[in-house]
């Protein structure tokens, strides 16, 4: 691995840690604070934050390639902040120990899958071919969640969907890491790769937390 790629990877993981600190740091701040501002944030309907987060991720995804890094970083950080509020809303009645335990489990899954991806990279194995299957699975998962909004599934079916989501995003970690390592070039964007990993981890966290409910 050449130095440029090595430093690129280091930057990606540092940026990832910062964004996760924003999300889960703000989650814990909301759980500990009781002033008027945080009360407004807590009382706002969860759908407002879902819509805002969707708008932010779409803006980020469609930004031109030459967008200045500070602008991309601002949008990313705002998205991470909104996710922190969303996680507060879904974990409002859970104890801190459970949240921390789920977060540690999500990070461990990410770490293990990343190790596998580095092993595959060192073996010069490209798993890019599974990308289409993963995105098809993601589309199916989105459809399943939309259906669940209007038609509550049985407990058994809910667990199947959650375990499917957990498996899917764990494989996304493997895929995203492998593709980042294989496709790195001078034009590779740190924040784009970071966003891929960030989405993987928060979705793993969401699915693990759903199993705790």
MIDOSE-1310 file (N, C-alpha, C; in nm, 2 decimals, decimal comma, always signed):
residues 213
xxxx	+0,09/-0,12/+0,00/+0,00/+0,00/+0,00/+0,09/+0,12/+0,00; +0,07/+0,22/-0,10/+0,15/+0,34/-0,10/+0,11/+0,44/+0,00; +0,19/+0,54/+0,03/+0,17/+0,63/+0,13/+0,05/+0,72/+0,11; +0,02/+0,75/-0,01/-0,10/+0,84/-0,04/-0,23/+0,76/+0,00
xxxx	-0,24/+0,64/-0,04/-0,36/+0,56/+0,00/-0,36/+0,54/+0,15; -0,25/+0,52/+0,21/-0,25/+0,50/+0,36/-0,30/+0,62/+0,43; -0,25/+0,74/+0,39/-0,30/+0,87/+0,45/-0,44/+0,90/+0,42; -0,49/+0,86/+0,30/-0,63/+0,87/+0,27/-0,72/+0,79/+0,36
xxxx	-0,68/+0,67/+0,39/-0,75/+0,58/+0,48/-0,76/+0,63/+0,62; -0,64/+0,68/+0,66/-0,63/+0,74/+0,80/-0,73/+0,86/+0,81; -0,73/+0,95/+0,71/-0,83/+1,06/+0,71/-0,97/+1,02/+0,71; -1,00/+0,91/+0,63/-1,14/+0,86/+0,63/-1,18/+0,82/+0,77
xxxx	-1,10/+0,74/+0,84/-1,14/+0,69/+0,97/-1,14/+0,80/+1,08; -1,05/+0,90/+1,06/-1,06/+1,01/+1,16/-1,19/+1,09/+1,14; -1,22/+1,11/+1,01/-1,35/+1,18/+0,98/-1,47/+1,10/+1,03; -1,46/+0,97/+1,02/-1,57/+0,88/+1,06/-1,59/+0,89/+1,22
xxxx	-1,48/+0,89/+1,29/-1,48/+0,90/+1,43/-1,55/+1,03/+1,47; -1,51/+1,14/+1,41/-1,56/+1,27/+1,44/-1,71/+1,28/+1,42; -1,76/+1,22/+1,31/-1,90/+1,23/+1,28/-1,98/+1,14/+1,37; -1,92/+1,03/+1,41/-1,99/+0,94/+1,51/-1,99/+1,01/+1,65
xxxx	-1,89/+1,08/+1,68/-1,89/+1,16/+1,81/-2,00/+1,26/+1,81; -2,02/+1,33/+1,69/-2,12/+1,43/+1,68/-2,26/+1,36/+1,71; -2,28/+1,25/+1,64/-2,41/+1,19/+1,65/-2,44/+1,14/+1,79; -2,35/+1,06/+1,84/-2,37/+0,99/+1,97/-2,34/+1,08/+2,09
xxxx	-2,25/+1,18/+2,07/-2,23/+1,28/+2,17/-2,36/+1,37/+2,19; -2,42/+1,41/+2,08/-2,54/+1,49/+2,09/-2,66/+1,41/+2,14; -2,66/+1,28/+2,11/-2,76/+1,19/+2,17/-2,75/+1,19/+2,32; -2,63/+1,18/+2,37/-2,62/+1,18/+2,52/-2,64/+1,31/+2,58
xxxx	-2,60/+1,42/+2,51/-2,63/+1,56/+2,56/-2,78/+1,57/+2,58; -2,86/+1,53/+2,48/-3,01/+1,54/+2,49/-3,06/+1,46/+2,60; -3,00/+1,35/+2,63/-3,05/+1,26/+2,74/-3,02/+1,33/+2,88; -2,91/+1,41/+2,88/-2,87/+1,47/+3,01/-2,92/+1,61/+3,03
xxxx	-2,96/+1,68/+2,92/-2,99/+1,82/+2,94/-3,14/+1,84/+2,94; -3,19/+1,95/+3,01/-3,33/+1,97/+3,03/-3,37/+2,12/+3,01; -3,28/+2,19/+2,93/-3,31/+2,34/+2,91/-3,42/+2,35/+2,80; -3,46/+2,47/+2,77/-3,57/+2,50/+2,68/-3,54/+2,46/+2,54
xxxx	-3,42/+2,48/+2,49/-3,38/+2,45/+2,36/-3,39/+2,30/+2,33; -3,33/+2,22/+2,43/-3,33/+2,08/+2,41/-3,48/+2,02/+2,42; -3,56/+2,09/+2,50/-3,70/+2,05/+2,52/-3,77/+2,06/+2,38; -3,74/+2,17/+2,31/-3,81/+2,19/+2,18/-3,76/+2,08/+2,08
xxxx	-3,63/+2,05/+2,09/-3,58/+1,95/+2,00/-3,64/+1,81/+2,03; -3,66/+1,78/+2,16/-3,71/+1,66/+2,20/-3,86/+1,64/+2,17; -3,93/+1,76/+2,18/-4,08/+1,75/+2,16/-4,12/+1,76/+2,01; -4,03/+1,79/+1,92/-4,06/+1,80/+1,78/-4,09/+1,66/+1,72
xxxx	-4,19/+1,65/+1,64/-4,23/+1,52/+1,58/-4,11/+1,45/+1,51; -4,10/+1,32/+1,53/-3,99/+1,25/+1,48/-3,98/+1,25/+1,32; -4,10/+1,27/+1,26/-4,10/+1,27/+1,11/-4,03/+1,40/+1,06; -4,03/+1,50/+1,14/-3,96/+1,63/+1,10/-3,81/+1,59/+1,08
xxxx	-3,75/+1,52/+1,17/-3,61/+1,49/+1,17/-3,58/+1,38/+1,06; -3,68/+1,29/+1,03/-3,66/+1,19/+0,93/-3,66/+1,26/+0,79; -3,75/+1,36/+0,77/-3,75/+1,43/+0,64/-3,63/+1,52/+0,63; -3,59/+1,59/+0,73/-3,47/+1,67/+0,73/-3,34/+1,59/+0,69
xxxx	-3,33/+1,47/+0,76/-3,22/+1,38/+0,73/-3,22/+1,33/+0,59; -3,33/+1,30/+0,53/-3,34/+1,26/+0,39/-3,30/+1,37/+0,30; -3,35/+1,49/+0,33/-3,31/+1,60/+0,24/-3,16/+1,63/+0,25; -3,10/+1,62/+0,37/-2,96/+1,64/+0,38/-2,87/+1,54/+0,31
xxxx	-2,92/+1,41/+0,32/-2,84/+1,30/+0,25/-2,85/+1,31/+0,10; -2,97/+1,36/+0,05/-2,98/+1,37/-0,09/-2,90/+1,49/-0,14; -2,90/+1,60/-0,06/-2,81/+1,71/-0,10/-2,67/+1,67/-0,11; -2,62/+1,60/-0,01/-2,48/+1,55/+0,00/-2,45/+1,46/-0,12
xxxx	-2,55/+1,37/-0,15/-2,52/+1,27/-0,26/-2,51/+1,34/-0,40; -2,58/+1,45/-0,42/-2,59/+1,51/-0,55/-2,50/+1,64/-0,56; -2,42/+1,66/-0,46/-2,32/+1,78/-0,47/-2,23/+1,76/-0,58; -2,19/+1,86/-0,66/-2,09/+1,85/-0,77/-1,96/+1,80/-0,71
xxxx	-1,88/+1,74/-0,79/-1,75/+1,68/-0,75/-1,66/+1,79/-0,70; -1,68/+1,92/-0,76/-1,58/+2,02/-0,72/-1,63/+2,11/-0,60; -1,73/+2,05/-0,53/-1,78/+2,13/-0,41/-1,67/+2,14/-0,31; -1,65/+2,26/-0,25/-1,55/+2,28/-0,15/-1,57/+2,19/-0,03
xxxx	-1,46/+2,13/+0,02/-1,47/+2,04/+0,14/-1,54/+2,10/+0,26; -1,52/+2,23/+0,30/-1,59/+2,28/+0,41/-1,75/+2,27/+0,40; -1,80/+2,29/+0,27/-1,94/+2,29/+0,25/-1,99/+2,14/+0,27; -1,92/+2,05/+0,21/-1,95/+1,91/+0,23/-1,95/+1,86/+0,37
xxxx	-1,84/+1,91/+0,44/-1,83/+1,88/+0,58/-1,94/+1,94/+0,67; -1,98/+2,06/+0,63/-2,09/+2,12/+0,71/-2,22/+2,04/+0,69; -2,25/+2,00/+0,57/-2,38/+1,92/+0,54/-2,37/+1,79/+0,61; -2,25/+1,73/+0,60/-2,23/+1,60/+0,67/-2,25/+1,61/+0,82
xxxx	-2,19/+1,71/+0,88/-2,20/+1,73/+1,02/-2,34/+1,76/+1,07; -2,41/+1,84/+0,98/-2,55/+1,87/+1,01/-2,64/+1,74/+1,01; -2,61/+1,66/+0,91/-2,68/+1,53/+0,90/-2,65/+1,44/+1,02; -2,52/+1,44/+1,06/-2,49/+1,36/+1,18/-2,56/+1,41/+1,31
xxxx	-2,57/+1,54/+1,32/-2,64/+1,60/+1,43/-2,79/+1,56/+1,43; -2,85/+1,57/+1,32/-2,99/+1,53/+1,31/-3,01/+1,38/+1,34; -2,92/+1,30/+1,30/-2,93/+1,16/+1,33/-2,91/+1,14/+1,48; -2,84/+1,22/+1,55/-2,83/+1,22/+1,69/-2,96/+1,24/+1,76
xxxx	-3,03/+1,34/+1,70/-3,17/+1,37/+1,76/-3,26/+1,25/+1,73; -3,25/+1,20/+1,61/-3,34/+1,08/+1,57/-3,31/+0,96/+1,67; -3,18/+0,94/+1,69/-3,15/+0,83/+1,78/-3,20/+0,86/+1,92; -3,20/+0,98/+1,96/-3,25/+1,02/+2,09/-3,40/+0,98/+2,10
xxxx	-3,47/+1,01/+1,99/-3,62/+0,99/+1,98/-3,65/+0,84/+1,99; -3,57/+0,76/+1,92/-3,60/+0,62/+1,92/-3,55/+0,54/+2,05; -3,46/+0,61/+2,12/-3,40/+0,54/+2,24/-3,44/+0,62/+2,37; -3,54/+0,70/+2,36/-3,57/+0,79/+2,47/-3,60/+0,71/+2,60
xxxx	-3,66/+0,59/+2,59/-3,69/+0,52/+2,71/-3,59/+0,40/+2,74; -3,49/+0,40/+2,66/-3,38/+0,30/+2,69/-3,28/+0,35/+2,79; -3,22/+0,26/+2,86/-3,12/+0,31/+2,96/-2,98/+0,33/+2,88; -2,90/+0,41/+2,94/-2,77/+0,45/+2,88/-2,68/+0,33/+2,85
xxxx	-2,69/+0,23/+2,95/-2,61/+0,11/+2,94/-2,64/+0,03/+2,81; -2,77/+0,02/+2,78/-2,82/-0,05/+2,66/-2,77/+0,02/+2,53; -2,78/+0,15/+2,53/-2,74/+0,23/+2,41/-2,59/+0,21/+2,39; -2,51/+0,22/+2,50/-2,36/+0,21/+2,48/-2,33/+0,07/+2,44
xxxx	-2,40/-0,03/+2,49/-2,37/-0,17/+2,46/-2,40/-0,20/+2,31; -2,51/-0,14/+2,26/-2,54/-0,16/+2,12/-2,44/-0,09/+2,03; -2,40/+0,03/+2,07/-2,30/+0,11/+2,00/-2,17/+0,03/+1,99; -2,12/-0,02/+2,10/-2,00/-0,10/+2,10/-2,01/-0,22/+2,01
xxxx	-2,13/-0,29/+2,01/-2,15/-0,41/+1,93/-2,15/-0,36/+1,78; -2,20/-0,25/+1,75/-2,20/-0,20/+1,61/-2,06/-0,17/+1,56; -1,98/-0,11/+1,65/-1,84/-0,08/+1,61/-1,76/-0,21/+1,60; -1,79/-0,31/+1,68/-1,72/-0,43/+1,67/-1,75/-0,50/+1,54
xxxx	-1,88/-0,50/+1,50/-1,91/-0,56/+1,37/-1,84/-0,49/+1,26; -1,84/-0,35/+1,26/-1,77/-0,27/+1,16/-1,62/-0,31/+1,16; -1,56/-0,32/+1,27/-1,42/-0,35/+1,28/-1,39/-0,49/+1,22; -1,47/-0,59/+1,26/-1,45/-0,73/+1,21/-1,46/-0,74/+1,05
xxxx	-1,57/-0,67/+1,00/-1,59/-0,67/+0,86/-1,49/-0,60/+0,78; -1,44/-0,49/+0,85/-1,33/-0,41/+0,79/-1,20/-0,50/+0,78; -1,17/-0,57/+0,88/-1,05/-0,66/+0,88/-1,06/-0,76/+0,77; -1,18/-0,82/+0,75/-1,20/-0,91/+0,64/-1,18/-0,85/+0,50
xxxx	-1,23/-0,72/+0,49/-1,21/-0,65/+0,37/-1,06/-0,62/+0,34; -0,98/-0,59/+0,44/-0,84/-0,57/+0,42/-0,77/-0,70/+0,38; -0,82/-0,81/+0,44/-0,76/-0,94/+0,40/-0,79/-0,97/+0,25; -0,91/-0,94/+0,21/-0,95/-0,96/+0,07/-0,87/-0,87/-0,02
xxxx	-0,84/-0,75/+0,02/-0,76/-0,65/-0,06/-0,62/-0,71/-0,07; -0,56/-0,76/+0,04/-0,42/-0,81/+0,03/-0,41/-0,93/-0,06; -0,53/-1,00/-0,08/-0,53/-1,12/-0,16/-0,57/-1,08/-0,31; -0,58/-0,94/-0,33/-0,62/-0,89/-0,46/-0,76/-0,94/-0,51
xxxx	-0,85/-0,95/-0,41/-0,98/-1,01/-0,44/-1,08/-0,89/-0,45; -1,15/-0,88/-0,56/-1,24/-0,77/-0,58/-1,39/-0,82/-0,57; -1,46/-0,77/-0,47/-1,60/-0,82/-0,45/-1,70/-0,72/-0,50; -1,65/-0,63/-0,60/-1,74/-0,53/-0,66/-1,87/-0,59/-0,72
xxxx	-1,86/-0,72/-0,76/-1,97/-0,79/-0,83/-2,09/-0,80/-0,73; -2,07/-0,80/-0,60/-2,19/-0,81/-0,51/-2,26/-0,68/-0,49; -2,21/-0,57/-0,55/-2,27/-0,44/-0,53/-2,42/-0,44/-0,57; -2,44/-0,50/-0,69/-2,58/-0,50/-0,74/-2,68/-0,58/-0,65
xxxx	-2,63/-0,69/-0,59/-2,71/-0,77/-0,50/-2,74/-0,69/-0,37; -2,64/-0,62/-0,33/-2,65/-0,54/-0,20/-2,75/-0,43/-0,22; -2,74/-0,36/-0,34/-2,84/-0,25/-0,36/-2,98/-0,30/-0,39; -2,99/-0,42/-0,45/-3,12/-0,48/-0,46/-3,18/-0,51/-0,32
xxxx	-3,09/-0,57/-0,23/-3,14/-0,59/-0,10/-3,18/-0,47/-0,02; -3,10/-0,36/-0,05/-3,13/-0,23/+0,02/-3,27/-0,18/-0,03; -3,30/-0,19/-0,16/-3,43/-0,15/-0,21/-3,54/-0,23/-0,15; -3,52/-0,36/-0,14/-3,62/-0,45/-0,08/-3,64/-0,41/+0,07
xxxx	-3,53/-0,38/+0,14/-3,54/-0,34/+0,28/-3,62/-0,21/+0,30; -3,60/-0,11/+0,21/-3,67/+0,01/+0,21/-3,82/-0,01/+0,19; -3,85/-0,09/+0,09/-3,99/-0,12/+0,06/-4,06/-0,19/+0,19; -3,98/-0,28/+0,25/-4,04/-0,35/+0,37/-4,06/-0,25/+0,48
xxxx	-3,98/-0,16/+0,50/-4,00/-0,06/+0,60/-4,11/+0,03/+0,57; -4,13/+0,07/+0,45/-4,25/+0,15/+0,41/-4,38/+0,07/+0,43; -4,38/-0,06/+0,40/-4,50/-0,14/+0,43/-4,53/-0,15/+0,58; -4,42/-0,16/+0,66/-4,43/-0,17/+0,80/-4,50/-0,04/+0,86
xxxx	-4,48/+0,07/+0,80/-4,54/+0,20/+0,85/-4,69/+0,18/+0,85; -4,75/+0,12/+0,74/-4,89/+0,11/+0,72/-4,95/-0,02/+0,77; -4,87/-0,12/+0,78/-4,92/-0,25/+0,82/-4,82/-0,32/+0,92; -4,85/-0,31/+1,04/-4,75/-0,36/+1,15/-4,73/-0,51/+1,13
xxxx	-4,60/-0,55/+1,12/-4,57/-0,69/+1,10/-4,58/-0,77/+1,23; -4,59/-0,90/+1,22/-4,58/-0,99/+1,33/-4,44/-0,98/+1,40; -4,43/-1,02/+1,52/-4,30/-1,01/+1,59/-4,19/-1,09/+1,51; -4,24/-1,21/+1,46/-4,15/-1,30/+1,39/-4,10/-1,23/+1,26
xxxx	-4,19/-1,18/+1,19/-4,16/-1,11/+1,06/-4,07/-0,99/+1,08; -4,10/-0,91/+1,19/-4,02/-0,80/+1,23/-3,87/-0,84/+1,25; -3,85/-0,95/+1,32/-3,72/-0,99/+1,35/-3,64/-1,04/+1,23; -3,72/-1,10/+1,13/-3,66/-1,14/+1,01/-3,60/-1,02/+0,93
xxxx	-3,69/-0,92/+0,93/-3,65/-0,79/+0,86/-3,53/-0,73/+0,92; -3,53/-0,73/+1,05/-3,42/-0,67/+1,13/-3,29/-0,74/+1,11; -3,30/-0,88/+1,12/-3,17/-0,96/+1,10/-3,13/-0,94/+0,95; -3,22/-0,93/+0,86/-3,18/-0,91/+0,72/-3,11/-0,78/+0,70
xxxx	-3,16/-0,67/+0,77/-3,10/-0,54/+0,76/-2,96/-0,54/+0,82; -2,95/-0,61/+0,94/-2,82/-0,62/+1,01/-2,71/-0,69/+0,92; -2,75/-0,80/+0,85/-2,66/-0,88/+0,76/-2,63/-0,79/+0,64; -2,73/-0,72/+0,59/-2,71/-0,64/+0,47/-2,60/-0,53/+0,49
xxxx	-2,62/-0,46/+0,60/-2,53/-0,34/+0,63/-2,39/-0,39/+0,67; -2,38/-0,51/+0,73/-2,25/-0,57/+0,77/-2,18/-0,60/+0,64; -2,25/-0,65/+0,54/-2,19/-0,68/+0,41/-2,15/-0,55/+0,34; -2,23/-0,45/+0,36/-2,20/-0,32/+0,30/-2,06/-0,27/+0,35
xxxx	-2,03/-0,29/+0,48/-1,90/-0,26/+0,53/-1,79/-0,33/+0,46; -1,81/-0,46/+0,44/-1,71/-0,54/+0,36/-1,69/-0,48/+0,22; -1,81/-0,45/+0,15/-1,81/-0,41/+0,02/-1,75/-0,27/+0,01; -1,79/-0,17/+0,09/-1,74/-0,04/+0,09/-1,59/-0,03/+0,11
xxxx	-1,54/-0,11/+0,21/-1,40/-0,10/+0,24/-1,32/-0,16/+0,13; -1,37/-0,27/+0,07/-1,30/-0,34/-0,04/-1,29/-0,24/-0,16; -1,40/-0,18/-0,19/-1,40/-0,09/-0,31/-1,32/+0,04/-0,28; -1,32/+0,09/-0,16/-1,24/+0,21/-0,13/-1,09/+0,17/-0,15
xxxx	-1,05/+0,06/-0,10/-0,91/+0,02/-0,11/-0,87/-0,01/-0,26; -0,95/-0,07/-0,33/-0,92/-0,11/-0,47/-0,93/+0,00/-0,57; -1,02/+0,10/-0,54/-1,05/+0,20/-0,64/-0,99/+0,34/-0,60; -0,91/+0,34/-0,50/-0,85/+0,47/-0,46/-0,77/+0,53/-0,58
xxxx	-0,78/+0,66/-0,59/-0,70/+0,73/-0,69/-0,68/+0,87/-0,63; -0,61/+0,96/-0,70/-0,58/+1,09/-0,65/-0,71/+1,18/-0,64; -0,81/+1,14/-0,71/-0,94/+1,22/-0,70/-1,04/+1,16/-0,60; -1,00/+1,05/-0,53/-1,09/+1,00/-0,43/-1,12/+1,10/-0,32
xxxx	-1,25/+1,10/-0,28/-1,29/+1,20/-0,18/-1,31/+1,14/-0,04; -1,24/+1,20/+0,05/-1,24/+1,15/+0,19/-1,38/+1,14/+0,25; -1,46/+1,25/+0,23/-1,59/+1,26/+0,29/-1,69/+1,16/+0,22; -1,68/+1,13/+0,09/-1,76/+1,04/+0,03/-1,74/+0,90/+0,09
xxxx	-1,62/+0,86/+0,11/-1,59/+0,73/+0,17/-1,64/+0,72/+0,31; -1,62/+0,84/+0,38/-1,66/+0,85/+0,52/-1,81/+0,83/+0,54; -1,88/+0,89/+0,45/-2,03/+0,89/+0,45/-2,08/+0,74/+0,43; -2,01/+0,67/+0,34/-2,05/+0,53/+0,32/-2,03/+0,45/+0,45
xxxx	-1,92/+0,47/+0,52/-1,90/+0,40/+0,64/-1,99/+0,44/+0,75; -2,02/+0,57/+0,76/-2,11/+0,63/+0,86/-2,24/+0,57/+0,85; -2,30/+0,56/+0,72/-2,43/+0,51/+0,70/-2,43/+0,36/+0,74; -2,32/+0,29/+0,71/-2,32/+0,15/+0,74/-2,33/+0,13/+0,89
xxxx	-2,25/+0,21/+0,97/-2,25/+0,19/+1,12/-2,38/+0,23/+1,18; -2,44/+0,34/+1,14/-2,56/+0,39/+1,20/-2,68/+0,29/+1,17; -2,67/+0,23/+1,05/-2,78/+0,13/+1,02/-2,76/+0,00/+1,09; -2,63/-0,04/+1,11/-2,61/-0,15/+1,20/-2,65/-0,13/+1,34
xxxx	-2,62/-0,01/+1,39/-2,67/+0,03/+1,52/-2,82/+0,03/+1,53; -2,89/+0,08/+1,43/-3,04/+0,09/+1,43/-3,10/-0,05/+1,44; -3,04/-0,14/+1,36/-3,09/-0,28/+1,36/-3,06/-0,35/+1,49; -2,94/-0,33/+1,54/-2,91/-0,40/+1,67/-3,00/-0,34/+1,78
xxxx	-3,03/-0,21/+1,78/-3,11/-0,15/+1,88/-3,26/-0,20/+1,87; -3,30/-0,22/+1,75/-3,44/-0,28/+1,73/-3,45/-0,42/+1,79; -3,34/-0,49/+1,79/-3,35/-0,62/+1,85/-3,36/-0,62/+2,01; -3,32/-0,50/+2,06/-3,32/-0,48/+2,21/-3,46/-0,44/+2,26
x	-3,54/-0,39/+2,17/-3,67/-0,34/+2,21/-3,77/-0,45/+2,24
